[in-house]
Amino acid sequence: MEAPLKFIGLLGLLVLLSVAGGADAAGECGKSSPDDEAMKLAPCAEAAQDEKAAVSDSCCLQVKRMGQKPSCLCAVMLSDTAKASGVKIETAITIPKRCNLANRPVGYKCGGYTLP
């Protein structure tokens, strides 16, 4: 009787670990890291540093794609790669609005900022 209980306990522990491990395997941007995703926003570099700079069509396309998952877009804007590239978060969060994206994540909290 004791052996089946140990087996059930061990099986339960393995299920719990696999579920927890699966949740950690995919972050805000799925299996890609925010730093890797940040590289895809290279066309947005100037617009993320200067609010008066024009936002290119290729930038808007990438932001639209990434904006489908606001937590990823936020993680990318706060990533080490974005910071090292000179991205100003207060300027970067304006890009979806500057692209006139209809389904942009308005009001989404990103760090200490809110997407307009």
Disulfide bonds with the S-S distance in Angstrom:
Cys29-Cys72 2.04
Cys44-Cys59 1.94
Cys60-Cys99 2.06
Cys74-Cys110 2.20
